[in-house]
Amino acid sequence: MAKRSPSAQARRNRQRGSEGERALATLLSDALGIVVQRRLGQERDSGGDLHVGHYSVECKRRKRLGQFYAWWAQAEKAAVKADKIPLLAFRADGKDWIVAFRLPDAINLLRESLPARGAPPVKRPEGWEDDPLTVPWEDA
């Protein structure tokens, strides 16, 4: 295969990123039952790619992953600007999406998912094994 010119490679990288943003917006829209849209112009405005509730989502789709902390800095900068919680979603070609956020935010999210003291454990939703967006639930 012939090597691409730098401008063609840059164009393909932008295209891959846009495809990733659209795919993640669709997955989140379907899973959450709301419309999640790409924020057009966010690259120019230094904003997150998607906003979902209190979260500013920075989306990365690359052939290979390797710049995690640079991406995380970008996600934090966008979140501060939007007064949101940073969340970084990324995936390599042919791999599953991975989401990263700060430990205090993860603890808050985990705390919200725990049943109230004395409440019965949450049962797994029907078909949870087939849904890549569903988190593991406690066995009842």
PyMOL commands that set and color helices and strands:
alter all, ss='L'
color gray80, all
select helices_A, chain A and resi 6-32+42-45+68-82+103-113+128-130
alter helices_A, ss='H'
color red, helices_A
select strands_A, chain A and resi 50-52+55-62+85-92+98-100
alter strands_A, ss='S'
color yellow, strands_A
deselect
rebuild
show_as cartoon
